[in-house]
C-alpha cells in the first residue's frame, strides 16, 4: 500500500511538472499580436454614395399635387414653401419637406381625417425644383444645377462644361467611361471634392477611378451636395463649426488664423476656445496624421508649429464633444487616396 501511494505521488509530480512546462508555451502563443486589418478606402467611398433604391424626398420649392380620392373639391396643387410646409383648407399647414410621397400622403390623410371620414390621399410631384447640386471651382459654368432624378458625379461635372485648368484642358485618357465604350471625356479633373452638410467631405480621385473602370467615378449624389473641382491652386478644407464651411485657397504665406477668418471664424456652437483639429492628408503608403491646436494659441502672438499642405482638413468640432479620439479613430486610417471627413454633427 505504501509503495502504491509513492507511485501515485510520483505520477502526480511528473504530471504537474509537465503542465508547468506547457503553460509558458501556451502563454507565449496567446500574447502574439493579431494582424491589424486596414479599411479599404474604396469601401469608405462606397458608403458615402447614395443608395440606388433610395426613394425621392420632397423638398422646398417642389410643385406637387395632393389628390384626395373621391373628393375632387379637396384635390389641389401646392408649392412646398421655404419652411417645408404646404397649407390645406381647414386642415392648415403640414410639413412635407424631407418626406417621401407616401409619408407626406399619410400625414395629410391623418390631418384631413379630423374633419372628413374615409379619406384616401396620394401625392404626386409635378415639377422637381429642390433637387439641387452646387458645382464650384475650375469649370466653365459653375452654379446651381437642378435634376429630376438622382444626380451622379459625372453628370454634374459634364454639365459644368470645359475645365478651366490648363493642365487638364484637352487631356483625354484611353480608358472607357463606366457604362460606355468611348474614351474618357475631355478635361476630366484628376480629383474633385464633394461636401455634404457642414462637416462631411470626400475627395474623389476621379481620373484614376475612370481609368480603372470603377462605377464609383459616377457615384450617386445627394440633394444639396456641393461638388468642388480644384484648379492649379492649392487648397485646404475648413469644416465643422465655422460660418462658411468649404474650400479655401492655400497661399505660400497663408496662416491658420487667416484661413479661419476667410471661413467666417468659429460659430457659437464651437464654444469660446475650441480645439482645432488639423487632419493632414496622407499618401498611398501612409495615412494622414491628426494635429490638435488650441484656439487660444491661434489668437496668441507666438507662431504656431504648423505646416499646411494642399488637401489638408481644418475641422472645428462642436463644443462638448470629445473630438480628438473620435477624429483619430474615424479619419486617420482614411485620409490617403480619398480624404474622408466623416465627421457628423
PEQUI-V843403 format. One record per helix or strand of 2 or more residues. SS is the DSSP state (A for helix, B for strand). FROM is the first residue (numbers start at 1). LEN is the number of residues. If there is no record, write none. Layout:
SS/FROM/LEN
SS/FROM/LEN
//
This chain:
A/2/29
A/41/8
B/63/6
B/76/4
B/85/4
B/92/4
A/101/13
B/121/7
B/132/6
B/143/4
A/153/7
B/192/5
B/200/5
A/206/7
A/215/4
B/226/4
B/235/6
B/246/4
A/256/7
A/268/3
B/275/5
B/290/5
A/295/5
B/313/4
A/323/9
B/340/3
//
